[in-house]
Amino acid sequence: GGQLHMQFNLIAFIFNPLVLLFATMALGNLFGELKFRKFKFGITGTLFIGLGIGYFLTQYAATFEKGSKYYAAALKVMQGKVIDGSLMNLSLLIFIVGTGLLAAKDMKYAINKFGKQFVALAIFIPFVGAVASYGFSQALDNLSPYQITGTYTGALTSSAGLAAATESSDSESRRLAQDFAGQDQKAQKKILAIVNGAKTRDAKLRGTPVPETMTLENTKSLSPEDVEVFVTEAKAGVGVGHSIGYPFGVLFLILGINVIPKIFGFDVEEEKKKYFAQKAIDIKNNEKLAASTMPEVPMDFVGFSLAAFLGYVLGSIKIYMGPLGMFSLGSTGGAILVSLGLGSIGKVGPVNFRMNSTVLGKMRTYFLSVFLAGTGLNYGFRVIDAITGAGYMIVIISSLVAILSVLFGFLLGRYAFHINWTLLSGAITGGMTSAPGLGAAVDALECDEPAVSYGATQPLATLFMVIFSIIIHKLPI
């Protein structure tokens, strides 16, 4: 009789992005539920498990030779593209739209009460990060200044900032290198160190002899080839700083949201009680601030998809801003604004934007964990390699940039503006433009209020992050 022929290809299975993603999410969510004393990782468990799996996967991928039929798949893993960018964008967008629609009903009150303070935080937090990052790049001579300034957009998890930083580092590094003779000695030394390092590394990789080291004595100007090497290294440096800074930015923001109440000695539950009590009093005095009691539908897929679509459209509009080049909000910035807007309108014709909070809540949490798992898988090797290898200084710097931004944002918000932690936690994650951070705040506070203050700070913070990213690269290296 005909026998059943089963074939199972283990290697192809191991390299399959969906296999990796779902395994990471299953393990990560299990890990997230483990309690360490009172602390548990919650949703961010998927990030940590992803980092671990990504690290070992990359080491395994490195064993495949060029001729192997798995080489293409292995190469993708080694480039940190385990989970495709479009899948990452999709999951982040669904998370943000769900969050915006959920928070919309409470928006009027929060903006009315703390609108001006949110604006101040949206400018102040990116400013602290920029100053810290540029300060480190001036203080530390033996590291690439571009890797250090790259930690700024990484630690504050801003892809719009990264785009601006990459663009401005391109034009500004070219200007520096072409006018090599006109730079001071400190800058010249930094430029030569970067070019020498790149040439040495590439020679070793290709197995060709290492070219003669360029010094201040034997180099009066850079050849066009050397200018290109420098520009490429500058842009790549920003990328390296960003990709090392990014997971640590997410990490320290999430830790910050969880440990700040312990460090500064206040009780999250008490804060929430105070907040909702105050809110009730304020609304009693001013009926206009009450949340509109529009009927909810369990789920409206047309409404949800429309909010995501329009958010994406808004995010991709580019506005020309003179010397600052082009600015756009990016998909998450566009999506948070549109979903808060549509959610507060509530209903347009037959389409509903008010949906059941349990359904939306579960949906957005699931897609945030997709995003965190993917981030872990993609960055796993770089992160663990950086902690254990030469990148450890960049790890320390990006961690400090993130910690300082969070801390100063907290101090200003709590002690100068007296914003309740229920809203301040969201405003800090908005000032850091970090959607995963917002996920942690909603998770830690077990309510949607942080998303309102996130929506109030994130778009403006994104704009200032772009501005500061460009200014940083116009300053002397």
C-alpha positions, 0 to 999 in steps of 0.5 A: 500500500502507499505509505505516508511520506513525511518530510521535516526540514529542521534547519528551514524550520529554525530559520522560519521567522514566524516559528521564531516569533510565536515560540518567543511570544509563548515563552516570553509571556510565560516568563513575564508571568513569573513573580520575582518577589513583587516584581514581574516582567509582564509584557516585556518578558517577550523582549528578554526571551527574544534577546536570548533566542536572537543571540544564539540564533545569530551564533548558529547562523554564522556557521553557514558557509557562502555556498550553503542553500541556507546562506541567504536565510542565515545572512538575514539573521546576521544582519539583524533582520530576523523579523521583517520591518513591515511586520514590526511596523504593523504590530506597533501600529495596531498597538498604538491605534488600540491604545489611542481609541481606548484613551480617547474618552478621558482626553478632554479632562487631562489636556484641560488640566495639564495641557501646558505642562505636557507641552513643557515635558515634551520639549524638556525630556528630548532636550535632556537626552540631547544634552547628555548625549552630546556631552558624552561625545565631547568628554570621551575622545576615544569613541566615535562621536557619531556612535555616541550621538546615535545613542540619543535617538536610540535611548529615546527610541525615536525612529523619526529622530534616527532618520533625521540624525542619519540625514544630518550626519551625512551632510555634516560629516561630508562638510567636516571631511572636505574641510579637513584642514580647517578643523581644530586638532581635536576634530582632526584626530577624531576624523583620522581615528574613524577613517583608520579604524574603518580601513584596518577593519576592512583590510582584515575582513578581506585579508589584504594588507593594512594601509599606512596609518594616517596621522596629523603629520602625514595628512593635510587633507582627505582624498575623495575616497577617504571622505566617502569612508568617513561619511559612511562610517559616520552614518553607520556610527549613528546606526550602531549607536541607535541600535545598541541604544534602542533596546537599552532605552526600552529597558531602562524606561520600562524599569524606570516606570516600575521602580520610580514609585519605589525609589521616591516612596509613593504608592501607585494605588494611592496615586490612582485613588487620588487622581480619580478622586480629584478628577471626580471633583473637577468634573463636578465643578465643570461638566464640560470635562466629563467623558462623553458616554457614547455607546460602545460596540464590542469591536468595529474592524472598519473603524479600527482599520480606518484609524490605522490607515488615516494615522499612517497617511498623516504620519507620512506627510512630509513638511519642509522646515527650511534648514531642518529639512523634512519633518514627518510624524512617522506612523506611530505619531500619526496613529496616536493623534488620529486614533485619539481624535476619532475616538473622541468623536466616537462615531462617523455615520455607520462607523464606530470608534468607541470599542469595548475596552477588554477587546481593544486591550487584549488586542493591543497587548498581543501586538505589543508583545509581537513587537517586543519579541521581534525587537529582541530577536533582531537586536539579540546578538548586537545587545549581548555582544555590546554588553560583553564586547567593545560596545560596552561603553556605548551601552553605558552611555545609552543607558545613562542618556535614557536614565537621565531623560526619564529622571529629569522628566519625572522630577520636573513633572512631579515636583515642579508641575505636581502631575499625578503619577497616573498621567505623569508615567504616560507623559514621560513615555511620550517625551521619550516617544516610546510606544513600548514604554507606554505599554509598560506604563499601562501594564503597571498602572492597570488603567488607560490614563497614561495613553492620554498624556502619551498622546499629548506629549509624543507628537511634539516630543518627536518634532523636538527630537528631530530638531535636536538630532539635527542640531547635535550634528551641526555642533563641533565633533 
